[in-house]
Amino acid sequence: MHIPDGFIPLWQCVIYYIVVIIVGYFAVKWAKENLDERKIPLLAVLAAGIFAIQAMNIPIPWGTSGHMVGAAIVAILLGSPFAGFLVLAIVLIIQGIAFGDGGLTTLGVNIFNMGIVGGFVGYYGFKGLKPLISKIPAVFVAAFLSLFISAILCVVELYFAGTFPLATGFYFMGLYHFVIGIVGEGLISTIVFIAINKIRPDLISSGAI
Amino acid sequence: MNISINTIEQESCKNSIIHDLDGRIKLILTFIVIIYAVYTTDLLVLLLMEMYLIALVLLSKISLSYFAKRILMILPFGGFIAIFQPFLKAGAVLYTLPFGLTITYEGVVFGALLLSRLIICLSTVVLLSSVTPLESIVNSMRKLGFPKEIAMILSMTIRYLFLFFDELENIRNAQKSRCFNIWNKKTSYLWRLKQVGYTIMMIFLKSFEKGEFVYFSMLGRGYTGEAVAYNKQSKIVKLDYFIIILTVAIIILIELFHLNGII
């Protein structure tokens, strides 16, 4: 889902950058006001962890593999969509600048898709669904939605950029990410949530319990 | 074909004229070249840019095969979309294939443009990361006015990045020595998935615990939530100015030639 350089025209990249900078401003403000100082090193180390997790292949039925994004589970565990946004922004900046995974001009759009949409859909999806379908299924559905909606947005963005037609994009990206969403993001996030809940429940933010 | 994160870092610590440039200059150059490559729509312009980049690679004494390998490793991500362009764009049909597939002229041109742009941008990023250690890139970002809070998290992240890749490698080796293979069809799919899930969960837990641990050791050294980082002061020297002026001059020249229809 990392859109590379050259696939989005410059003027559209600027729009995504502006959105990311605005959300980034609020995220930093949130971090200063609500995050106690012990969480700052945690965000940093978690970003390094997510980086390694994204390098891990998860087997997907028909012989391919996908990887987890992780915005939703971070947002749920730390109790704020901004946490998901910050961690993913850090990961994507390093991937873009140092490894060429994603791009520099498209850094804005990638942070928008995975950080903002992933974090917010994951967190508010979980918050909204928890009273309806209880905690664990809510983690699953929220994590699935966070990945699936980002993928769909990615198709729409590539369509606006004139790089990929909408219908074909929905078909291929939609189908592929539907499966990755269920297996890679949904199931794995649920396993992580259940395990952390069992072993170190104190690590989960009070909002999520 | 696999180049580990450690190899990349080792390569970036070598010595050459390009390695010695100031991190800020290298970062700015990277942005200039990439923005120009995304802006332009001419294949010949992109070819000239790639030649300039390869000249820089040669100057930096990075082996060309290492350079090419790294680009090839990342290329599939976007190359896939570029390669399918000929079948997707409407336009003058060049060739009709069975199953109603057609190759169009516009599609071929657009696909070639995307692919060339991608190669230029990847070349630039690979060059940057091959001649600049991660830590220097992050410090340069901080010096160029990147928000302080995020720059601090960034510089901590890159410190632990290598640790977590080692951690991941350890887990993989442990699994391999027990004959675990995510593609092994003899074990049930759900079971394999569960194992991967546990691995990821372990990395999560380890990063949580490492995060706490780091916090306590920072606290022990007087951390109060404000980050003060002392960076080695580096001066921008004549060579830095020279390279940046040269690059901008080359880009302007190429663009002028292009506008006047010479290329």
Interface residues (C-beta under 8 A of the other chain):
Chain A: H2 I3 P4 D5 G6 F7 P9 L10 C13 G24 V28 A31 K32 E37 R38 I40 P41 L42 L43 A44 V45 L46 A47 A48 G49 I50 F51 A52 I53 A55 M56 N57 I58 P59 P61 S65 M68 I73 L86 A89 I90 V91 I93 I94 G96 I97 A98 F99 G100 D101 G103 L104 T105 L158 T163 F164 P165 T168 V183 L187 I188 I191 V192 A195 I196 I199 R200 L203
Chain B: I8 L27 T30 F31 I34 I35 A37 V38 Y39 R70 I71 I74 F77 G78 I81 L88 L114 R117 L118 I120 C121 L122 V125 V126 L128 S129 L134 I137 P147 E149 I150 M152 I153 L154 M156 T157 I158 R159 Y160 L161 L163 F164 F165 E167 L168 I182 W183 Y189 R192 L193 K194 V196 G197 Y198 T199 I200 M201 I203 F204 L205 K206 S207 F208 K210 G211 E212 V214 Y215 M218 L219 Y223 T224 G225
